[in-house]
């Protein structure tokens, strides 16, 4: 008798993991070029920098001219290696935290938000080393063929700086903030609004209903969490003076950026981030839901 619930739990968990992993893989393959552009904007410090981009259009043009088409896919291997387990963890832990919070007398709105926060913090711990490698590769402005390999660059970081908070896990607090805040808003908004708007019997309109709510969820979450994203890029990216570490901790980095460059500097890269995680957030939720439903039926 005791084996049946266990089999049911394992089957349910495997569906959540496969659906979440599929959602992450589809999203990263579609949206990675915008992530490269976002990172470039976040690590540039002033308009007088000869390598700075003045607009989104100019950034696409300069990357294509100087680095070729594959320049938009720099650093894609770490997120591909991380994205499937990362999104699997994101959705699986969200469902598990939501289930655990069912034992506490919380409103549904608060349950979704807290479960999202928990899933984001868990996801951040797993993904941070991959993010360190990805940001370093994306910051490299050499042609794609001239940059180090993903594994070569990871070994280089470990050799010079180790595995700790100054090496392969630097920027962990900023990553925790970025993912925790994003998932709290993303899941909280999506499931609360989705429950308020009636289901449409027309499959096309129902798809558009979910896509629209997912788009808004990703956009609002991106606007709220981007200061953590900027801090993360500054800590994990190249420092202003080679050999001298200026950006060390999350909130001190935010304060330094604000004091030296103004409040708007904490929102650098917002447009490409929204362009990626608005539709990308909708794609993830839809791929997850439809894959999960298909796995249940089959």
N, C-alpha and C positions, 0 to 999 in steps of 0.2 A: 504493500500500500504506500509506503514512504517513497518508493522509487518514482511514482507517477508525477508528483509535484516537481521533483528534481529534474526529470526529463523535460517537463513543460517549461521550467525556468531556463534550462540550457537552450532549448529551442527558441524561446522568446529572446534570450540574450544574443544568440547567434543571428537572428533576424535583424535585431537592432544594430549589431556590429557590421553586418554585411551592407545593410541599407545606408548606414552612416558613412562607411568607407566609400561606397559608390558615389554618394553625394559629394564627398570631398574631392575625389578624383576627377569627376566631371567639372566641378567648379574651378579647380586649379588649372586644368588644361585650357579652359575657356578664358580665364581672367588674369593669368600670370603677367602678360605684358603691362597691364595697368599697375600691378604691384611693383614692377621694376621702376616705372615712372614715379610712383608715389615715394619709393625709397630715395630716389635721386633728389627729389624736391626736399625731402626731410633732412638730408645730410648736408645740403648746401647752406652756408652760413650767412652770406651777404651777396647783394646784387653786383658788387665789384669783382667777385670771384669770376675769372675768365671762363670757368666751366659751368657757371650758373645758367639755368634756363629761365627765360622771362615769361614763358607761357606754356600751356599744355601742348599746343600745336608745335611750338619750337622744340620741345623736348622730344617728341616723336620723330620730328625731322632730323634733329642732330644725332639721336641714337641710331637711326636707320642709316644716315650718311657715314658716320664714323665707325660704327660697330656692326653694321649689316642687320639683316632680318633676325638672325639668331641673338643679337644683342638684347632683344625683348624677352628672350628666354633664359637669360643669365640667372643662375641660382635656382633653376626649376627642379633640379634633381632632389635637393633636400626637401622642398615641400611635397614632391611626389612621393618620396620615401616616407615622409612624415604625415602627409595629408590623409592618406587612407586610414592609418591607425589613429591619427589625431581626430578626424571627424567621427570615426567609429567611437572613440572615447567620448567625444563631445555629446553625441546623441545617446549613447548607451548610459553614460553617467547621468545625463539629464533625466532620463526615464527612471533610473534607479533612485536618484535623490528625490524625485517627485513621488515615487512610491513610498520612500521612507518618511517624507514629510506628510504623507497621508495619515500617519499615526499621531500627528500633532494637529491641534485644532487651529489651523490657519485658513485664511480666506484663499480661494483658488488663485486670485491675482497675486498674492504674496507667495504662494507655493510655487508658481511658475517662475517668479523672479528669483527666489532663493535657490531653487533647483538649477536655474541658469547660472547663477553666481558660482555655485559649487562645481558645476560642469566646466566652467571657464577656468577656475583655479586648478582643477585636475588636469585639464588639457594643457595649460601653460607649463606645468612642471615637465610634462612629457615632451613638449615641442620646442622648448627653449634652446637646447643645443643645436637643433636643426636651423632655428632662426638666426643664431650667431653666424653659422656658415653661410646661410642664404644672403644675409645683409652684406657680409664681407664680399661675396661674389658679385652682388648687384652693384656695389659701390665701385667696382673695378671698371674703368672706362676703356680698357684696351679692347681690341677686337676679340670676338668670341674665341677664336682659335688660339689666341695668345694668353688667355687667362688660365690659372691653375685649375686642375680638375677638382671636383667636389671633395673626393677622398684626400687628395693631396693637400688641399687647403685646410681641411679638418685636422689632418696630421700636423700641419704647420702650426695651427693654433695650440694643439695639445703639447707639442714640443716646446714652444716658446712660453706659453702661459698656463698650461695644465688644464685640468678638468673643472676647476673651481669657479668661484664667482668673478675672477679676473680672467678666466679662460673660456672654456667651452660653455660655461653657464653664466657668463656675465649678462647683466641686464635682466636677471630673473625677476626682480621686484617689479620692473616696468612691464615685463611680459605678463606677470600675474595680474597687474592692474588692467592691462589692455584686454586680456581674455576674460577676466572676471566681470568687468564692467560691460563689455560687449555682449557676452552671453546672457547676463542678467536682463539687459534691455531687449535684446534680440528675441529670446524665448518668451520673456514676460509680455512684451508688446504683441508678438505674433499670436500666441495662444489665447490671450485675453480678448483681443480684437476679433480674432477668428470665431470665438465662442459668442460674441455679441452680434455678428452679422450672419443672418440666416443662410443656410446651405441652399445653393441653387440647383434645381433639378437638371438644368441644361449643362452638359459636361464641359462645353467650351466656356460658358459663363462661370462655372464653378472653378475651372482652371484659372481664369482671369481673376476671380475673387481671391484665391489663395496666392497667386503671383503678386497681386497688388499689395496685399497685407505683408507678404514676405519682403517685397521691395521697400516698403516703408520701414519695416523692422530693421533691415540691414542699413538703411540710410540714417535713421535716427540713432542707432547704436554706434555707427561710424562717427557721427558728429560729436557724440558725448565722450567717446573713448579716445579720440585722436591725440590729445595731449600726452597720454601714456605711450601712444605709438611713436610720436616724435621723440620722446625721451628714450624709448627703446632703440630707435634707429641711431640716435646720437651716441648712446653708450656702446652699442654693438658695432657701429660703423667706424671709419677712420677718424682719429682724433685731429683737432686743428693743427697741433704741433707734433710731428712724428716723434715717438719715444716718450712723450709726456701725456699722461692721462688726465684730461680735463673733466670728462663726464664719467662719474662713477655710480651714483645712486639716483633712483628715479626722481624723487621730489627735489633734490638739489639740482639735478639737470633741468627740470622744469623751471625752477627759480632762476637759474643762470640764463636760460634761453629767454625768459620773460624780461629780465633786467637788461640784457644786452641787445635783444632784437625786437622786443615788444610782444604784446599779447598775440598778435596775428601769427607770429612765428610758431606758436604752439599748435597752429592749424595748418601748417605747411603740408602739402600733399593731400589736402581734404578732397579736392575735386576728383583726382584719379582714384582715391580711396572709395568715395561714394559711387563712382562709375563702376568700380569693381564689386564692392560689397553690397550695393543696392540690388542690382540684378543678380549678383552672385549669391547673395543671401537668399533671394527668392528661389534660385535654381537649386541650392542645397536643400531647402525645406521641401520643395516639390519632389526632387529626386528621392529624398529620404522617404517621404510619405508614400509615393507611388511604388517605390521598390519594396518597402515594408508591406504594403497591401498585396503586391504581387507574390511575395514570399509566403504570406499567410494563406493566399488562395491556392498556391502550388506546393 
